[in-house]
């Protein structure tokens, strides 16, 4: 398995998870708000402080984003590029969002693919306070109760990262699992182990994160040690008596190239973090 040495001590706990209740929502994002304010505000109005949002055909102006880049020093294993600021209205083709709390305020983590005014297809990590909703839009989401994603200083990676944590308030009939996964473990195997531990046999998998290079199940390989990834379609199911995860993802690499495909199980280690919401089919 590929391995990246991060600057800090390796944490003993490699995954964090919390059972929760997920509710499917339709959110109306208002023109003129930052993407962060629009998403977290509508979630809050629906009674939720955390969850996952799927953006599709959402107009953004101005648009601000970054892509993965080499770290300028040894304080991090990877960093971010300069800020990209395309002219005109940019259309988010599709993107994944994890919503939680950072520094005591609502905050989102968004990776996606978008099309600029000139028709160029780009991808990256959206800057949530600097990108704004250009036209009212309706999007699909899951709001969760009983768990949250709280940004914590992480000694291992030297980043402030979302951690999946129980809120301390019990919920009736939990049907989901909020998850965060640390570096260097395979994403598919980690999901399968967590689902086995929690008795989840059939579920949808949603989330965003980063992987250290990519091996797709059709033999394609992306030789980029830092990537920005979101899950297009993820499932956990039982086949031949064992749990198996299936992850169709899209991502941008260090050169800005976009890749999509199905991950090969057991061959795709996390780069810095991966944030997931696993929702059962019950």
N, C-alpha and C positions, 0 to 999 in steps of 0.2 A: 504494500500500500504506500502511495506517495505520502511524504511527511514534510511539513513545514515547521521549522523551529521558531516559535514566537518568543518575544523578549522576556516574558515573565515566567514564574513557576507554573508547572502544569497542574491544573486543578484536578483533584481526585474525582469529583463528580463531573461526568462527561455530558449528561443530559439533565435538564430540568423540565418537569411536567406537572400539570395541575388539572384535575378533573373539573369540568365546567358544564354549563348549560348553554348551548348555542341556539340562537333564534335567527331564522332567515328574514332579511329585511330588504326593502326597496328604499333607497335614500335619494333625496333630491338635493343636488349640489347647486348652490346659488352663484350666479355670475358676479364677478368682482371680488370674491373672497380668495385668499390663498388656498391652495389645495389642502394644506394642513387644517386651516380653520373650517373649510367647507366640510371635510370628512368628519373631523372630530366633533364639530358642532352638531351636525345632523345625527351622528351616533348618540351624542349626549341627549339630544331632544327625544330620541327613541328610548332613552333610559340605559344606555350602555357607555362604558368608558374604554372598552377594548373590543377587538374583533378583527375580521378580515374583510377587505373590500376589493371587488373586481371592477376595474375601470375599463371601459370600452367605448370608443368613439366619443371621447371627451375633448372638447376644444380648450386649449390653454394659451393664454397670452398675458404677460410675457412668459416664456418657457426658460427654465434654468435647470441644468442637470450636469452631472459628472459621470465619468467612466472610471474603471479601476486603473491604477497606475503603480509603478514601482515606488517604494518608500524612499524619500530623500535621505534617510539616515537609518540607523539600526533600532530606532525606537518602536517601529512597527514592521510587520512582515510585508505589508503592502499599504498603499495610500490611495488618494484620489487625484484625478487629472485636474487641470484648470477647469473653470466653470464654462460650459458651453451655453451660449445665449443666441439661439437662432432668431432671425428676423421673422416678424409676422406671427400669425396664429399657427400653432402646432396641434395636430390631432393625435391624441393618445389612441393608438390602435388597440392595445390591450396592456394592462399592467396589474400587478398584485400589490396589495397594501396590507401591512400589519399596523394596527392602531393600538397605542398604549399610553404610557406616561413617561416623560423625561423631565427631570428637574422640576417636578411638581406640576407640570402642565401637560395637556394633551399633545401627543406627538405621533407622527406616522413615519413608517419606513416603506418606501415605494420603489420598486424596480419595474421597468416596462419598456415597450417598444412604441415609437411615435413617428409621425410623418411630418416633416417641416413644410413650409409654404412652397418651397421649390420642388417638392415631391420626393425628397431624400428620406429614406427610412433609417432611423437612428434608434439607439437604445442606451439605457443607463440607469443611474440612480437619481431620481428626481429630487430637487432641493425643495422641500415642502413649504417653507416660508417665503420662497422667492418665485415660485411658479403660481399662476393665478387662473381660476376658472374663467374662461372667456364667454361661455354661453351656459345657461341653465342645463343641467344634465341629470338624468336618472340612472343610478347604478345599483348593482346587486351587492349584497353584503351579508355577513353573519355578525351579529352582536353576541358577546359572551358575558355571562355572569358566573361568579364563583372563582374566576381567575383573571389575571391581568398580565400585561407585558410591561415590566418596570425597567427602565434604563438604569444600569448599575455600572460603576467603574469596574472593569475586568482586569485583574492583575496579569493574567496569562497573556492576553493579546494587547494590553495597553489601550484598548478602546472602551468607550462607554457603550454597552450593548444591552438590548432588551433581554430580560430574564423572565421566563414564565413562572408566575408565582400564584399560589392560592390567596384569595382575598380574606379568608377567614370566615366568610359567610357561606353557609351550606346552601346548596340549591337542590330543588326536587328533581329527581330523574335526570342526572347528568348524562349528556349524550355526546360529549366532546372532550378533547384533550388539548390544552395549550402546551406547546413544547418549544424549548430552545436547545440547540445542539452545539456543542463546543467543537474546536478544530480537530482535524485529522482522522476522525472516525467516518466510515462510509455512511452516507446519508440513508440509503435504502436499508441497510442492515440495522441501523439505529432505529428507524421507524418500525421495522418488523419486531425488534426486541421490545420496544416500548408498548406496542399494541398487544403483544403476547402477555406482557406483564400486567396490562390493564384489562385483559379479556376482550379486546376489540378484534373482531374477526372480519368485519366488512365496513368500510368507511371511505369517505372522501378526504383527500389530503390537499391542503392549501398552504401557501407560504412563499417566503422570499429568503434569500441568503446568498452565500458565496461558496464556490467549490474550487478546489485545487486541481486544475485541468479537468477535462471532461472526456469520458469514454461513453459513446452512444452504443446502443445494442445493435446497430447496423454496421459497426466497425469504424465509424468516423471518430476522430480524436481531435480535441481542441487543446493545443499545447500552450495554455495560458494559466500560470499558477494562481492568478487572481481573476475572478469573474464576478459579474453581478447577475444573479439568477432569479427567475420567478417560475412558479409551477403553473403550467397551462392546464394540466389535467393530471390529478394524482389519485390513486386508488390503493387500498389494502384489501386483500381478499384471500380466501383459502383455496389452494389447489393441491391435489394429491396429499391432502392431510396436513399441509404446512402453510403458514402465513407467507404471503408474498406481496411486496409493494411494487407498484408500477408508476413511474414518474415521467410524464412528458413535460419538458421544461423548455424555456427560452432564456437566452443569456447574451451578454456582451463581453468580449474579451479585452485584453490590454491594448489591442490595436483598434478597438471600436467596431470590430466585425460582429455581426449578429449570427447566432446559431440556434437551431431548434431541433429537438428530437427526444427519443426515449432513452433514459439513462440505463446503462448496463448495471445490473445489481452487483454490489460488492466491489466496484471499481471507481467510486467517486467520493473521495474524502472532502469533508468540509474545510474551507480555507480559513475563515474567521468565525462565522456563526451561521446558523440557519434557524429561522423562526417559522413555526408550523402551527396550523390549527387542523386537528384531525376530527372530523364530524362523522359519527356513526350513521348507518343507514336505517337505524331503528325508527 
